[in-house]
């Protein structure tokens, strides 16, 4: 909602905080979304290591889109899937 302005004014910083809270509550789609935000520096400071960590966490817990994202860029980033 806040990440894309769907029904509210877009606020990527607030979206990142909400995704972080949801990720800590084991909502792995939120972990992946936050990982993509760190990759782009959208609402948070750009941080490739944090992006990879969050995507790996989501993938390790069965969130397939995160696995796909890691697989698509794994060779380039040196990511090893478990």
ABEGO torsion letter per residue (X at the ends): XAAAGBGBBBBAAAAAAAAAAAAAAGBAAAAAAAAAAAAAGBGBBBBAAAAAAAAAAAAAAGBAAAAAAAAAAAAAAGBBBX
